[in-house]
Amino acid sequence: MRNIVLYMASALLLLTACNSGDEGPVADMSQCNGIPIHLRAGVENMTRASSGLQNSQFEKGAAINVYLKEITIGGQTVTTKYSPLVYTTTNASGALSPQNNTYPYFPTNGRGITVLAIYPTAVNNGATTFSVEAEQKTNVAYKASDLMVATDTIPSPTSQVQTLQFKHLMTKISIQVVSGTGSPNIKNSSVTLYNVYRDIYFSGVTGQLGDVHGSRGTIAVTDDCSTQQSCIIPPQDIDPCRFFRIRLANRDVIYYYSTQTLNFKSGHEYKFVITVNQNSLDVTYTMHPWSDEEDGSNIVNTHANMD
C-alpha cells in the first residue's frame, strides 16, 4: 500500500513539472524538457469602427489560425512537425492561448520556427482567394471582412512571449453623413457602395494578396447615418463612376459620382465626410494608415448635384 502511494505521488510530481504555471498540459510527455511557444497578438494598424470594434487589439475570444514550421537550411531534415493550430485571445492585451491550453514546443534540436497567423479563421493556408461581405451592417460581417496576417521568424527557442504584428490587408472605408443647407433629415438613412470589387486573390501559404477579380457589385454599409459607419473593401482602383448611394428616411435617393480615379490602398483608411444639402452633396475625404490617428493629409473636396 505504501509503494502504491509513493508511486502516485511521483506521477503527480512529473505531471506538475510538465505543466508550468498556466501553460496547461502538453500533448507529448516526451517534450517536457522543451520550451513551450508563447505568442501574443499585436496589431500594426489598429481597427477603429464607429461601434468600437477591435479598438486597440483583437477582441477577447477572437480566434486565429496559426501555422508553425521548423527552420531548416539547405537539405536539413525536419524533426518537429506541427499541426495547424487555433489560438484565441484571452484578454484585451492580445495574449493568445491554443485550444485546450495545449502549447506546442520549440524543436528540441535547438532550431527556431517560422510563424504564419491568419485572421479570421474562416481563411486557412489553403486559401487562394478572399471575399468581403456584401452586407456589412453588423459587427459579425464587418469582422469577417477584416483579413489580417502576421508572419514572423523566431530564430531560436526562447521562453519569452513573442508578439505577432498583424497587418490589415484590406481597405477601410469610413463614412460620416452631415446634414447641411436646408437641414435634410439624415437619421435612419442608408448608405450603399457601388461599383466595388469584393473578391481578391490571396495566398494562404504566403499571406500575400494578388489582384481583385470577379464582377463589381455593391456593399451595404448602414441603415443609420446618424453616426460614423465603416465597411471594408479589397484594395483596388475605381475609375470615375457612381460610387455610393444615400437613401434618406423620406425615400429621396442621392448618388455620388466620383470625378477622378480612387486609389484604395491596402492597410489604409479612407474617411468620407458627406454633407447632404437640399439639392446637392459636398464630399470631403482623407486617406491615412489604418490606425486610430488621422494626420489630416490628402484632403480632397468634391461637389455633386442631386440625382
C-alpha positions as CSV (number, residue, x, y, z in Angstrom):
1,M,0.0,0.0,0.0
2,R,2.9,2.4,0.9
3,N,4.6,1.6,-2.5
4,I,1.3,2.5,-4.3
5,V,1.1,5.8,-2.5
6,L,4.7,6.7,-3.3
7,Y,4.2,5.8,-7.0
8,M,1.1,8.0,-7.2
9,A,3.0,10.9,-5.6
10,S,5.8,10.6,-8.1
11,A,3.4,10.6,-11.0
12,L,1.8,13.7,-9.7
13,L,5.2,15.5,-9.4
14,L,6.0,14.6,-13.0
15,L,2.7,15.9,-14.3
16,T,3.2,19.1,-12.3
17,A,6.6,19.6,-13.8
18,C,5.2,19.4,-17.3
19,N,2.5,21.9,-16.6
20,S,4.5,25.0,-15.7
21,G,2.2,27.7,-14.4
22,D,-0.8,28.4,-16.7
23,E,0.8,26.7,-19.7
24,G,-1.6,23.7,-19.5
25,P,-0.9,20.1,-20.3
26,V,1.5,19.2,-23.1
27,A,0.4,16.9,-26.0
28,D,3.6,14.8,-25.9
29,M,5.1,14.0,-22.5
30,S,8.5,13.4,-24.2
31,Q,8.7,17.1,-24.7
32,C,8.6,18.0,-21.1
33,N,12.2,19.3,-21.3
34,G,11.5,21.5,-24.3
35,I,10.4,25.2,-24.4
36,P,6.8,26.0,-25.0
37,I,5.9,28.5,-27.7
38,H,4.1,31.5,-26.2
39,L,2.5,34.1,-28.5
40,R,0.6,37.3,-28.3
41,A,-1.2,39.4,-30.9
42,G,-0.3,43.0,-31.6
43,V,-2.0,44.9,-34.4
44,E,0.3,47.1,-36.6
45,N,-2.6,49.3,-37.6
46,M,-5.4,49.2,-35.1
47,T,-9.1,48.8,-36.1
48,R,-11.5,51.7,-35.3
49,A,-15.1,51.3,-36.3
50,S,-17.8,53.6,-35.0
51,S,-19.1,50.8,-32.9
52,G,-15.7,50.3,-31.3
53,L,-14.8,47.0,-33.0
54,Q,-11.3,45.9,-32.0
55,N,-10.5,49.3,-30.6
56,S,-6.9,48.5,-29.6
57,Q,-6.2,44.9,-30.3
58,F,-8.3,41.9,-31.0
59,E,-11.5,41.4,-29.0
60,K,-11.3,38.8,-26.2
61,G,-12.1,35.4,-27.6
62,A,-11.1,36.2,-31.2
63,A,-9.9,33.0,-32.9
64,I,-6.8,33.0,-35.1
65,N,-5.3,30.3,-37.4
66,V,-1.6,29.7,-36.6
67,Y,0.9,27.7,-38.7
68,L,4.3,26.8,-37.4
69,K,7.3,25.4,-39.2
70,E,10.8,24.4,-38.1
71,I,13.5,26.5,-39.6
72,T,15.8,24.5,-42.0
73,I,18.7,25.4,-44.1
74,G,19.5,23.5,-47.3
75,G,18.5,19.9,-47.2
76,Q,18.2,19.6,-43.4
77,T,15.6,17.1,-42.2
78,V,12.6,18.4,-40.3
79,T,12.4,16.7,-37.0
80,T,9.5,18.6,-35.5
81,K,6.2,18.8,-37.4
82,Y,3.4,20.9,-36.3
83,S,-0.3,20.6,-37.0
84,P,-2.4,23.7,-37.8
85,L,-3.4,25.4,-34.5
86,V,-6.2,27.7,-33.5
87,Y,-5.3,30.3,-30.9
88,T,-7.8,32.6,-29.1
89,T,-7.2,35.9,-27.4
90,T,-7.6,35.6,-23.7
91,N,-7.7,39.3,-22.9
92,A,-7.6,42.8,-24.4
93,S,-3.8,42.9,-24.4
94,G,-3.7,40.2,-27.1
95,A,-2.5,37.2,-25.1
96,L,-3.0,34.1,-27.1
97,S,-3.9,30.6,-25.9
98,P,-4.1,27.5,-28.0
99,Q,-7.2,25.3,-27.9
100,N,-7.4,23.1,-24.8
101,N,-4.5,25.2,-23.4
102,T,-2.1,22.7,-25.0
103,Y,1.0,24.6,-26.1
104,P,3.4,23.5,-28.9
105,Y,7.1,23.3,-28.2
106,F,10.2,24.6,-30.0
107,P,12.2,21.9,-31.7
108,T,14.5,20.0,-29.3
109,N,17.4,20.3,-31.8
110,G,17.7,24.0,-31.0
111,R,16.3,25.3,-34.2
112,G,13.8,28.2,-34.4
113,I,10.5,28.4,-36.2
114,T,8.5,30.4,-38.6
115,V,5.0,31.6,-37.8
116,L,2.1,32.4,-40.2
117,A,-1.1,33.6,-38.5
118,I,-4.3,34.4,-40.3
119,Y,-7.5,36.1,-39.1
120,P,-10.4,35.3,-39.4
121,T,-10.3,31.5,-39.0
122,A,-12.6,31.1,-42.0
123,V,-9.5,31.7,-44.0
124,N,-6.8,29.0,-43.8
125,N,-3.5,28.3,-45.5
126,G,-5.2,26.5,-48.3
127,A,-7.0,29.7,-49.4
128,T,-6.5,31.1,-52.9
129,T,-9.0,34.0,-52.7
130,F,-10.8,36.2,-50.2
131,S,-14.1,37.9,-50.3
132,V,-15.5,40.7,-48.1
133,E,-19.1,40.6,-47.1
134,A,-21.7,42.2,-49.4
135,E,-23.7,43.4,-46.4
136,Q,-21.6,44.9,-43.5
137,K,-24.3,46.4,-41.3
138,T,-23.4,44.0,-38.4
139,N,-20.3,43.6,-36.3
140,V,-20.0,40.0,-37.3
141,A,-20.0,40.8,-41.1
142,Y,-17.5,43.6,-40.6
143,K,-15.1,41.5,-38.7
144,A,-15.4,38.6,-41.2
145,S,-14.2,41.1,-43.9
146,D,-11.2,42.2,-41.9
147,L,-8.4,40.0,-43.3
148,M,-5.3,40.2,-41.2
149,V,-2.0,38.3,-41.5
150,A,1.1,38.1,-39.3
151,T,4.4,36.5,-40.3
152,D,7.4,36.1,-38.0
153,T,10.6,34.2,-37.7
154,I,11.8,33.1,-34.2
155,P,15.4,32.2,-34.8
156,S,15.9,30.1,-31.7
157,P,14.0,28.6,-28.8
158,T,13.1,31.3,-26.2
159,S,10.9,31.4,-23.1
160,Q,9.9,35.0,-23.9
161,V,6.4,35.7,-25.2
162,Q,6.6,36.6,-28.9
163,T,4.4,39.4,-30.3
164,L,2.9,38.8,-33.7
165,Q,2.4,42.0,-35.6
166,F,-0.8,41.7,-37.7
167,K,-1.3,43.8,-40.8
168,H,-4.7,44.7,-42.2
169,L,-4.6,43.6,-45.8
170,M,-7.9,45.2,-46.8
171,T,-9.0,48.8,-47.2
172,K,-11.3,50.5,-44.7
173,I,-14.0,53.0,-45.8
174,S,-15.5,55.2,-43.1
175,I,-18.5,57.4,-43.9
176,Q,-19.8,60.3,-41.9
177,V,-23.0,61.9,-43.2
178,V,-23.8,65.5,-42.1
179,S,-27.0,67.5,-42.6
180,G,-26.2,70.7,-44.5
181,T,-28.1,73.5,-46.2
182,G,-31.9,73.0,-45.8
183,S,-31.3,70.7,-42.9
184,P,-32.3,67.4,-44.6
185,N,-33.2,64.7,-42.1
186,I,-30.4,62.1,-42.3
187,K,-31.5,59.9,-39.4
188,N,-32.5,56.4,-40.4
189,S,-30.9,56.9,-43.8
190,S,-28.9,54.2,-45.6
191,V,-25.6,54.1,-47.4
192,T,-24.6,51.6,-50.1
193,L,-21.3,51.5,-52.0
194,Y,-21.4,50.9,-55.8
195,N,-19.0,49.5,-58.4
196,V,-16.8,47.8,-55.9
197,Y,-14.9,44.5,-56.3
198,R,-15.5,42.3,-53.3
199,D,-13.1,39.4,-54.4
200,I,-9.3,39.4,-54.4
201,Y,-6.7,36.7,-54.9
202,F,-5.0,35.7,-51.7
203,S,-2.4,33.0,-50.9
204,G,-2.9,31.3,-47.6
205,V,0.6,29.9,-47.9
206,T,2.5,33.2,-48.2
207,G,-0.1,35.6,-46.8
208,Q,0.2,37.8,-49.8
209,L,-2.5,39.5,-51.8
210,G,-3.0,39.3,-55.6
211,D,-5.3,41.3,-57.8
212,V,-9.1,41.9,-57.5
213,H,-11.3,39.7,-59.7
214,G,-14.9,38.8,-60.4
215,S,-17.5,41.4,-61.0
216,R,-18.1,44.8,-59.5
217,G,-21.0,44.9,-57.1
218,T,-22.5,46.7,-54.1
219,I,-21.7,46.7,-50.3
220,A,-24.5,47.7,-47.9
221,V,-22.8,49.8,-45.2
222,T,-25.6,51.0,-42.8
223,D,-29.2,51.8,-42.3
224,D,-28.5,54.6,-39.9
225,C,-26.4,57.6,-40.9
226,S,-26.6,59.4,-37.6
227,T,-23.2,58.2,-36.6
228,Q,-20.0,57.4,-38.5
229,Q,-20.1,54.0,-40.1
230,S,-17.3,51.8,-41.6
231,C,-17.0,49.0,-44.1
232,I,-14.1,47.0,-45.6
233,I,-13.2,46.5,-49.3
234,P,-10.3,44.9,-51.1
235,P,-7.6,47.3,-52.2
236,Q,-8.4,48.5,-55.7
237,D,-8.6,51.4,-58.2
238,I,-12.1,52.7,-59.0
239,D,-12.4,54.8,-62.1
240,P,-14.8,57.8,-62.2
241,C,-18.3,56.3,-61.7
242,R,-21.3,56.1,-59.4
243,F,-19.6,55.3,-56.1
244,F,-22.2,55.4,-53.4
245,R,-25.9,56.0,-52.8
246,I,-27.6,57.6,-49.8
247,R,-31.3,56.9,-49.3
248,L,-32.8,59.4,-47.0
249,A,-35.6,58.5,-44.5
250,N,-38.1,60.3,-46.7
251,R,-37.1,57.9,-49.6
252,D,-35.2,60.5,-51.5
253,V,-32.2,59.0,-53.2
254,I,-28.8,60.7,-53.7
255,Y,-26.0,59.3,-55.8
256,Y,-22.4,60.4,-55.5
257,Y,-20.3,60.1,-58.7
258,S,-16.5,60.2,-58.3
259,T,-14.9,62.6,-60.7
260,Q,-11.4,61.0,-60.6
261,T,-9.9,57.6,-60.1
262,L,-10.0,56.5,-56.5
263,N,-6.9,54.6,-55.5
264,F,-7.7,52.5,-52.4
265,K,-4.5,51.1,-50.8
266,S,-4.1,48.0,-48.6
267,G,-3.9,48.8,-44.9
268,H,-5.3,52.3,-45.3
269,E,-8.5,54.0,-44.2
270,Y,-10.4,56.5,-46.3
271,K,-12.8,58.7,-44.4
272,F,-15.6,60.4,-46.4
273,V,-17.4,63.3,-44.8
274,I,-20.6,63.7,-46.8
275,T,-22.7,66.9,-46.4
276,V,-26.2,66.4,-47.6
277,N,-27.7,69.8,-48.8
278,Q,-31.2,70.3,-50.0
279,N,-30.2,70.0,-53.7
280,S,-26.6,68.8,-53.7
281,L,-23.8,66.9,-51.9
282,D,-20.4,68.2,-50.7
283,V,-17.9,65.4,-50.2
284,T,-14.5,65.6,-48.5
285,Y,-12.3,62.5,-47.9
286,T,-9.0,61.9,-46.3
287,M,-6.6,59.0,-46.5
288,H,-4.2,57.7,-43.8
289,P,-2.8,54.4,-42.5
290,W,-5.4,52.2,-40.9
291,S,-5.0,53.4,-37.3
292,D,-6.6,55.4,-34.5
293,E,-4.9,58.6,-35.6
294,E,-5.6,60.8,-38.6
295,D,-2.9,63.0,-40.0
296,G,-5.3,65.2,-42.0
297,S,-3.3,64.8,-45.2
298,N,-4.6,64.2,-48.7
299,I,-7.8,66.1,-48.3
300,V,-10.0,66.0,-51.4
301,N,-13.1,68.1,-51.8
302,T,-15.8,67.4,-54.4
303,H,-19.3,68.6,-55.1
304,A,-22.2,66.7,-56.7
305,N,-25.8,67.6,-57.5
306,M,-28.9,65.6,-56.6
307,D,-29.7,62.7,-59.0
